[in-house]
Amino acid sequence: MSLLHYAAYLQILLAFILAESGPFFTIEPRPVFASTGDVVEFECAASGIPPPRIVWYRDSQRILIRGQISQDSILYNHKKLRIARVRHEVDGGEYSCEADNKAGVIKSRSAKLTAPYFLIDKDYFTKSPNSTYTILPGTGTIIPCQFDSRASWPEVQVFWRKLIDQSRFETIESSENQFISRSGTMVISQSRHHDSGTYKCGVRNRKLGTISESHETRINVKSGSPVDERAQIYVDRDRVSGLRGETVVLECIPYNTATSTILWTREDMVPLPYTAVISESSNVLIIPALTDGYQGRYYCSARQHGKIVERKHIDLILQEEPRFAIPNRNLTVMENGTLTIPCDCTGSPHPVITWYKNTEQVTTDINEDNSLTLVNVNDTTNLTDSPAR
């Protein structure tokens, strides 16, 4: 190789090495749940040529080093935002980071800093028991007690209490003829005279220990011999969803009789997951480590006197965070040329794709397959795609 050719080769190599490339995130901030006084960290990292600068935002307002948050906030290496002794009235909100260099700028997804909270108000009971229930012995009844999930974090635990003497209520658990669902509904499968009494349902925030209770309700079981009626089934939720790897619980409660049992099956005779566990009472199906093959329609059937008398279904849905099937990468195109950039993303439910140039949303030139076509490219363009959640 001649000296002239070698020099040209070095010039091309140097130009390649020094070529600018837009930033891309390697780490984005994630939501944080913390109590007052906790220490929390948000992390953000990006690559690019030249190395991008990281800037932090809280509720769209730029965060200055040791400013605009609490006095205990520390920003170091621009990659981690550390908040010591969290005070939610000051520190709560949506956090994001921005990475920029000469080739462009991108903004991360937002991550919320959330404190435990509990809005104590009977109005947040979306379904409350009636004041009185009068039922025949041997029959069943459904007594709702559901709390608005938006009024508490973490999610409340529902409980029922029964008046034992004139002033003392005692917590009751699921038993042979009383079943309390995960959402709080109490189902009496076959009423007995000792079920008569005064009850309250309540909710407890497990993190804060705070309790709110509904109004009292009275259950009156009439006198007489027990009635054995046709079994019916109560399904609290006919659509149950979970993330990959989570344990999910399906509930199916027979009532009006004590002589029925529950049989669990799947649509099209698909066998139950081999890891599934059926409770001793057969009312509950527990499925650990949810995966693709476990989603679908499940049936619970009430068998009474040797035959199926009632059947209901529950749809199990797998939810999965969006993931890009094709990683973002830098592209080169001839001046005034045309470029189509693919974007393939997986997730459940299927994600909605949003394109950005730097931090500005792109709304034109997007194809049906979510790719983006650029025509007459004549300057440096930095684009990112983002799944809307």
C-alpha positions as CSV (number, residue, x, y, z in Angstrom):
1,M,0.0,0.0,0.0
2,S,1.5,3.4,-1.0
3,L,1.9,6.2,1.4
4,L,-0.8,8.1,-0.3
5,H,-3.3,5.2,-0.1
6,Y,-2.4,4.7,3.5
7,A,-3.0,8.3,4.3
8,A,-6.4,8.1,2.6
9,Y,-7.3,5.0,4.5
10,L,-6.4,6.7,7.8
11,Q,-8.5,9.7,6.9
12,I,-11.5,7.5,6.2
13,L,-10.9,5.5,9.4
14,L,-10.6,8.7,11.5
15,A,-13.8,10.1,10.0
16,F,-15.6,6.9,10.9
17,I,-14.2,7.0,14.5
18,L,-15.2,10.6,14.9
19,A,-18.6,10.3,13.3
20,E,-21.3,11.6,15.4
21,S,-24.2,9.4,16.5
22,G,-27.3,10.2,18.3
23,P,-27.8,9.2,21.9
24,F,-29.7,6.0,23.0
25,F,-30.7,4.9,26.5
26,T,-29.0,1.9,28.1
27,I,-30.8,2.5,31.4
28,E,-34.1,4.4,32.0
29,P,-35.6,5.4,35.3
30,R,-38.2,3.1,36.8
31,P,-41.1,3.8,39.2
32,V,-40.3,3.9,42.9
33,F,-42.6,3.3,45.8
34,A,-41.2,4.7,49.1
35,S,-42.4,5.8,52.5
36,T,-41.5,9.2,54.1
37,G,-37.9,9.1,55.2
38,D,-36.8,6.4,52.8
39,V,-33.8,6.8,50.5
40,V,-34.6,6.3,46.8
41,E,-32.5,6.4,43.6
42,F,-33.4,6.9,40.0
43,E,-30.9,5.8,37.4
44,C,-30.4,6.9,33.8
45,A,-27.6,6.0,31.4
46,A,-27.1,6.7,27.6
47,S,-24.5,6.1,24.9
48,G,-23.6,8.0,21.8
49,I,-20.8,9.9,20.0
50,P,-19.8,12.2,21.6
51,P,-20.9,10.8,25.0
52,P,-24.3,12.4,25.8
53,R,-25.0,14.7,28.7
54,I,-27.8,13.6,31.1
55,V,-30.2,16.2,32.5
56,W,-32.9,15.3,35.0
57,Y,-36.5,16.6,35.2
58,R,-39.3,16.4,37.8
59,D,-42.8,17.1,36.5
60,S,-41.2,18.5,33.3
61,Q,-39.2,21.0,35.3
62,R,-35.4,20.7,35.0
63,I,-33.7,19.7,38.2
64,L,-30.6,21.7,39.1
65,I,-27.8,20.1,41.1
66,R,-28.8,20.2,44.8
67,G,-31.8,22.3,43.9
68,Q,-35.5,22.2,43.3
69,I,-36.0,19.0,45.3
70,S,-35.4,18.5,49.0
71,Q,-32.2,19.6,50.6
72,D,-31.2,16.0,51.0
73,S,-31.2,15.4,47.2
74,I,-27.9,14.4,45.6
75,L,-27.1,14.3,41.9
76,Y,-23.9,12.5,41.2
77,N,-22.2,11.5,37.9
78,H,-25.4,12.9,36.3
79,K,-26.5,9.2,36.0
80,K,-28.1,8.7,39.4
81,L,-30.6,10.9,41.2
82,R,-30.6,10.1,44.9
83,I,-33.2,11.4,47.3
84,A,-32.5,10.8,51.0
85,R,-35.2,11.2,53.6
86,V,-38.1,11.4,51.1
87,R,-40.8,14.0,51.8
88,H,-43.6,13.3,49.4
89,E,-45.1,16.8,49.6
90,V,-41.8,18.0,48.2
91,D,-40.3,15.1,46.3
92,G,-43.4,13.3,44.9
93,G,-44.0,13.4,41.1
94,E,-42.9,12.1,37.7
95,Y,-39.1,11.9,37.1
96,S,-37.4,11.6,33.7
97,C,-34.0,12.2,32.2
98,E,-32.9,13.7,28.9
99,A,-29.7,12.7,27.0
100,D,-28.3,15.0,24.4
101,N,-25.2,15.5,22.3
102,K,-24.3,17.2,19.0
103,A,-26.3,14.6,17.0
104,G,-29.6,14.9,18.8
105,V,-31.6,14.7,22.0
106,I,-33.9,12.0,23.5
107,K,-36.1,11.9,26.5
108,S,-36.7,8.9,28.7
109,R,-40.0,7.5,29.9
110,S,-41.4,9.0,33.1
111,A,-41.0,7.2,36.4
112,K,-43.3,8.1,39.3
113,L,-42.2,8.4,42.9
114,T,-45.2,7.2,44.9
115,A,-45.8,7.2,48.6
116,P,-48.2,4.9,50.5
117,Y,-51.6,6.6,50.8
118,F,-55.1,5.9,52.0
119,L,-58.1,8.1,51.4
120,I,-60.3,7.2,54.4
121,D,-63.9,7.8,53.2
122,K,-66.9,5.4,53.0
123,D,-67.6,7.0,49.6
124,Y,-64.6,5.0,48.2
125,F,-66.5,1.7,48.8
126,T,-67.7,1.1,45.2
127,K,-69.9,-1.8,46.3
128,S,-71.2,-1.9,49.9
129,P,-73.5,-4.4,51.6
130,N,-77.2,-3.6,52.0
131,S,-78.4,-2.8,55.5
132,T,-80.3,-6.1,55.8
133,Y,-80.3,-9.6,54.2
134,T,-83.1,-12.0,55.0
135,I,-82.6,-15.5,53.6
136,L,-84.0,-19.0,53.9
137,P,-82.0,-21.6,55.8
138,G,-79.8,-23.7,53.4
139,T,-79.8,-21.0,50.6
140,G,-76.9,-18.8,49.8
141,T,-76.4,-15.1,49.3
142,I,-73.8,-12.7,47.9
143,I,-72.8,-9.7,50.0
144,P,-70.5,-7.3,48.2
145,C,-67.7,-5.2,49.6
146,Q,-65.3,-3.6,47.1
147,F,-63.1,-0.6,47.5
148,D,-61.9,1.8,44.8
149,S,-58.3,0.8,44.1
150,R,-57.3,4.4,43.2
151,A,-58.0,5.4,46.8
152,S,-55.1,3.4,48.3
153,W,-51.5,2.3,47.7
154,P,-50.6,-0.4,48.3
155,E,-53.8,-2.1,47.4
156,V,-56.1,-2.6,50.4
157,Q,-56.8,-5.9,52.1
158,V,-60.5,-6.5,52.6
159,F,-61.8,-8.1,55.8
160,W,-65.1,-8.9,57.4
161,R,-66.0,-8.7,61.1
162,K,-69.0,-10.0,63.0
163,L,-70.6,-8.6,66.2
164,I,-69.8,-11.1,69.0
165,D,-71.4,-9.3,71.9
166,Q,-73.0,-5.9,72.2
167,S,-69.8,-3.9,71.5
168,R,-67.1,-6.3,70.2
169,F,-66.6,-7.2,66.5
170,E,-64.4,-10.2,65.7
171,T,-62.7,-10.8,62.3
172,I,-64.0,-13.8,60.4
173,E,-62.2,-16.0,57.9
174,S,-63.4,-18.1,55.0
175,S,-65.0,-21.3,56.3
176,E,-67.0,-24.2,55.2
177,N,-70.1,-22.1,54.3
178,Q,-68.6,-18.6,54.2
179,F,-66.1,-17.6,51.5
180,I,-64.4,-14.2,51.3
181,S,-63.1,-13.5,47.8
182,R,-59.9,-11.6,47.1
183,S,-61.8,-8.5,46.2
184,G,-63.8,-8.6,49.4
185,T,-67.2,-10.1,48.5
186,M,-68.6,-12.5,51.1
187,V,-70.5,-15.5,49.7
188,I,-72.6,-17.6,52.1
189,S,-72.9,-20.9,50.3
190,Q,-75.5,-22.5,52.6
191,S,-76.9,-20.3,55.3
192,R,-77.3,-21.6,58.8
193,H,-79.0,-20.1,61.8
194,H,-75.7,-19.2,63.4
195,D,-74.9,-17.0,60.4
196,S,-77.5,-14.5,61.6
197,G,-75.9,-11.4,63.1
198,T,-74.5,-8.0,62.5
199,Y,-71.5,-7.6,60.2
200,K,-69.1,-5.0,58.9
201,C,-66.7,-5.1,56.0
202,G,-63.5,-3.1,56.2
203,V,-60.3,-2.3,54.3
204,R,-56.8,-2.1,55.6
205,N,-53.7,-0.4,54.1
206,R,-51.0,-2.9,54.9
207,K,-48.2,-0.4,54.6
208,L,-49.8,2.3,56.8
209,G,-52.0,0.1,59.0
210,T,-54.9,2.4,58.4
211,I,-58.5,1.0,58.5
212,S,-61.8,2.1,57.0
213,E,-65.1,0.3,57.6
214,S,-68.4,0.2,55.9
215,H,-71.8,0.7,57.5
216,E,-73.2,-2.3,59.5
217,T,-75.3,-4.9,57.7
218,R,-77.7,-7.4,59.3
219,I,-78.1,-11.0,58.2
220,N,-81.3,-12.7,59.2
221,V,-81.7,-16.4,58.6
222,K,-85.3,-17.5,58.8
223,S,-86.4,-20.4,61.0
224,G,-87.2,-23.7,59.4
225,S,-85.6,-26.7,57.8
226,P,-82.7,-26.2,55.4
227,V,-83.6,-26.0,51.7
228,D,-81.4,-27.8,49.2
229,E,-81.7,-25.8,46.0
230,R,-80.0,-26.0,42.6
231,A,-76.4,-24.9,42.9
232,Q,-75.3,-21.6,41.4
233,I,-71.9,-20.2,40.9
234,Y,-70.5,-16.8,41.8
235,V,-67.5,-15.5,39.9
236,D,-66.0,-12.3,41.2
237,R,-63.9,-11.5,38.1
238,D,-64.4,-13.1,34.7
239,R,-61.2,-11.5,33.4
240,V,-58.0,-12.0,35.3
241,S,-54.7,-10.7,34.1
242,G,-51.1,-11.1,35.3
243,L,-47.5,-10.4,34.3
244,R,-45.2,-13.1,33.0
245,G,-43.9,-15.1,35.9
246,E,-46.6,-14.0,38.4
247,T,-48.9,-16.2,40.4
248,V,-52.6,-15.8,39.5
249,V,-55.6,-16.9,41.4
250,L,-59.0,-17.9,39.9
251,E,-62.0,-18.0,42.2
252,C,-65.3,-19.8,41.6
253,I,-67.7,-20.1,44.5
254,P,-70.8,-22.3,44.5
255,Y,-73.8,-21.3,46.7
256,N,-77.3,-22.3,47.5
257,T,-76.2,-25.8,48.4
258,A,-73.5,-27.7,50.4
259,T,-73.8,-30.7,48.2
260,S,-72.0,-29.4,45.1
261,T,-68.3,-29.5,44.1
262,I,-66.4,-27.5,41.5
263,L,-64.7,-29.0,38.5
264,W,-62.0,-27.0,36.7
265,T,-61.4,-27.4,32.9
266,R,-60.0,-25.3,30.0
267,E,-61.4,-24.5,26.6
268,D,-61.1,-27.1,23.8
269,M,-60.1,-29.7,26.4
270,V,-56.7,-28.2,26.9
271,P,-55.3,-29.7,30.1
272,L,-54.8,-27.5,33.2
273,P,-51.2,-26.2,33.7
274,Y,-49.2,-28.9,35.3
275,T,-48.1,-26.5,38.0
276,A,-51.7,-25.5,38.9
277,V,-53.0,-26.2,42.4
278,I,-56.7,-26.6,43.3
279,S,-57.7,-25.7,46.8
280,E,-59.1,-28.3,49.2
281,S,-62.6,-26.8,48.8
282,S,-62.1,-26.8,44.9
283,N,-63.2,-23.2,44.8
284,V,-59.8,-21.7,44.0
285,L,-57.4,-22.5,41.2
286,I,-53.8,-21.2,41.8
287,I,-51.5,-20.9,38.7
288,P,-47.9,-20.1,39.5
289,A,-45.3,-18.7,37.0
290,L,-47.8,-17.4,34.4
291,T,-46.6,-17.9,30.8
292,D,-47.9,-17.9,27.3
293,G,-49.3,-21.4,27.4
294,Y,-51.4,-20.7,30.5
295,Q,-53.5,-17.9,29.1
296,G,-57.0,-18.6,27.7
297,R,-60.4,-19.5,28.9
298,Y,-61.0,-21.5,32.0
299,Y,-64.3,-23.1,33.1
300,C,-65.6,-23.9,36.5
301,S,-68.6,-26.2,36.7
302,A,-70.8,-27.0,39.7
303,R,-71.5,-30.8,40.0
304,Q,-74.5,-31.6,42.1
305,H,-76.1,-35.0,42.5
306,G,-73.8,-36.5,39.9
307,K,-74.4,-34.0,37.1
308,I,-73.2,-30.5,36.0
309,V,-75.9,-27.9,36.9
310,E,-74.0,-24.6,36.4
311,R,-70.9,-23.5,34.5
312,K,-69.1,-20.2,34.2
313,H,-65.9,-19.1,32.6
314,I,-62.9,-16.9,33.5
315,D,-60.5,-15.5,30.9
316,L,-56.8,-15.5,31.9
317,I,-54.8,-12.8,30.1
318,L,-51.0,-12.5,30.0
319,Q,-49.7,-9.0,30.2
320,E,-46.2,-8.2,29.1
321,E,-44.2,-5.0,29.1
322,P,-43.4,-3.6,25.6
323,R,-40.0,-4.7,24.1
324,F,-38.4,-3.7,20.8
325,A,-37.8,-6.7,18.6
326,I,-35.4,-4.6,16.4
327,P,-33.0,-2.5,18.5
328,N,-32.5,1.2,17.6
329,R,-29.3,1.8,15.6
330,N,-27.7,4.6,13.6
331,L,-28.4,4.7,9.9
332,T,-26.7,6.3,6.9
333,V,-28.4,7.5,3.8
334,M,-27.3,9.4,0.7
335,E,-28.2,13.1,0.7
336,N,-31.7,13.7,-0.7
337,G,-32.2,9.9,-0.5
338,T,-35.2,8.0,0.9
339,L,-35.0,6.0,4.1
340,T,-37.5,3.6,5.8
341,I,-36.8,2.8,9.4
342,P,-38.6,-0.3,10.8
343,C,-40.1,-0.5,14.3
344,D,-41.3,-3.9,15.6
345,C,-42.4,-4.1,19.2
346,T,-43.9,-6.9,21.2
347,G,-46.0,-6.8,24.3
348,S,-49.5,-7.6,25.7
349,P,-51.7,-5.8,25.1
350,H,-50.1,-4.9,21.8
351,P,-48.2,-1.6,22.3
352,V,-49.0,1.6,20.4
353,I,-45.9,3.0,18.7
354,T,-45.0,6.7,18.8
355,W,-42.1,8.3,16.8
356,Y,-40.0,11.2,17.9
357,K,-37.4,13.4,16.3
358,N,-35.2,14.5,19.2
359,T,-38.0,15.2,21.8
360,E,-40.7,16.3,19.3
361,Q,-43.3,13.8,18.3
362,V,-43.5,12.9,14.6
363,T,-47.0,12.4,13.3
364,T,-46.5,12.1,9.5
365,D,-44.9,9.6,7.2
366,I,-45.7,6.7,9.5
367,N,-46.6,3.5,7.7
368,E,-49.2,0.8,8.6
369,D,-46.5,-1.5,9.9
370,N,-45.3,1.3,12.2
371,S,-42.1,1.9,10.2
372,L,-41.2,5.5,9.3
373,T,-40.3,6.7,5.8
374,L,-38.1,9.8,5.3
375,V,-38.0,11.4,1.9
376,N,-35.3,13.8,0.6
377,V,-33.2,13.4,3.6
378,N,-30.8,16.4,3.6
379,D,-29.6,16.9,7.1
380,T,-28.8,15.0,10.3
381,T,-31.9,13.4,11.7
382,N,-32.2,11.8,15.1
383,L,-35.3,9.7,15.6
384,T,-36.5,7.4,18.4
385,D,-39.5,5.2,18.7
386,S,-41.4,4.6,21.9
387,P,-44.1,2.2,22.8
388,A,-47.0,4.0,24.4
389,R,-48.1,2.3,27.6
